[in-house]
Amino acid sequence: MNDTCLNSAFARSMAALEPPARLGLAVSGGGDSMALMYLAAEWNGATLQVATINHGLRPEAEAEAAMVAQAADRLGLPHVTLHWRGWDRRGNLQDQARQARQDLLRDWAQREGLGAVMLGHTRDDQAETLLMRLARGSGVDGLAGMAARRAEAGLIWLRPLLGCGRTELRDWLRSKGIFWADDPSNTDPRFDRVKARNALAALDLSPARLAETATRMAEARAVLDQAAQDAAQSIARAQAGDIIFRLPALDLLPAETRLRLLAEALRQIASSPYRPRLSALRAAADARRATLHGCLLTRSETELRITREAKAVQDQITDAAARWDNRWQFTPPEGQSGLQGLEIRVLGREGLSHCPDRTAWQVPRVSLLASPSLWLGTELVAAPLAGQANGWQLAPRPFSGILADLPNSH
């Protein structure tokens, strides 16, 4: 693909993605993300800012971040290096690093007022993802691969290069004399993605054909999502951050639709990028009471309620102006400006003991235990869901996707 064709393909991709006016670019210094930065700069369709993640795992990372910063400066783009120092040398490095990248980029985007962050994943990445998920026994959702546009926790992630191959992007960079850095971990056979990459080559599998399969699976997923969304509108409602399903209507749904609804409810209430494992979800779905994915499921004769689990948020403390548990926001009383020293914490048993009037409770006790409350030292300032608003307002982030626009109950 020549220079003009690649620029035109990028512009068409961006038009289809309907990007906001202010965009972030995640640029590691590798070939794919460097191509993304230069293509985005030449596209000139939005105000752009660039971020590089330094995981602190390789001595070369600092120099690579500096290379990106210099390239961004030549393009007239603001650049920042975000540092991660969270790996304790235990657990799955790649999973932890991926989650850290998302968290750092999301926080950066929110600070800078960016409506979306662009990632440099290519058609080859899509094929490798499909193969890895196939090896794990994934269903339709997993085999749909990576979405070109995905809204999650108040931020939009865009992947405009999914229609481009890794080789053609590097050929384009060479033709323009643009340098990039090769991360040695991309050839380390200990990592699953490298194993998938080697398997593609060994089996002579076409990344383009596998990417087409992912596209067809994404189309099938859209049909399943629509069926689930239609069901949600008739059997589910939202209540102060909880989701409540009507029984026995939920149990009468096709298994795929039922589990899809429950998985998405758990994912959004927990503010998680991932759904729970299918085996654990099936067990929890039929239990009288179960904890899963940082949530609590309680079943009565007429309802299944999903709420946050108090234990999962017991250590979360933020200042009064921040979003708590990535989905709750306090609004101060009119005219109050000083928020210094105020903290948002889980209400818990201690806080609930200060709210004895059960007639003022907006949700059951199990939900209140995991709800946010406002404190000044040891003094409970506000717990709106427990009837102690004291002029403060509290609102959860709206549910989205197949759970968007659920009826609300009080």
Buried (B, 14 or more C-beta within 10 A) or exposed (E): BEEEEBBEBBBEBBEEBEBBEBBBBBBBBBBBBBBBBBBBBBBEBBEBBBBBBBBEBEEBBEEBBBBBBEBBEEBEBBBBBBBBEEBEEEEEBEEBBEBBBBBBBBEBBBEEEBBBBBBBBBBBBBBBBBBBBBEEEBBBBBBBBBBBBBEBBBBBBBBBBBBBBBEBBBBBBEEEEBEBBEBEBEEEEEBBBBBBBEBBEEEEBEBEEBBBBBBEBBEBBEEBBEBBBEBBBEBBBBBBBBBBBBBEBBBEBEEEBBBBBBBBBBBBBBBBBEBBEEEEBBEBBEEEEBEBBBBBBBBEEEEBBBBBBBBBBEEBEBEBEBBBBBBBBBBBEEEEEEBEEBBBBBBBEEBBEEBEEEEBBBBBEBBBBBBBBBBBEEEBBBBBBBBBBEEBEBEBBEBBBBBEEBEEEE
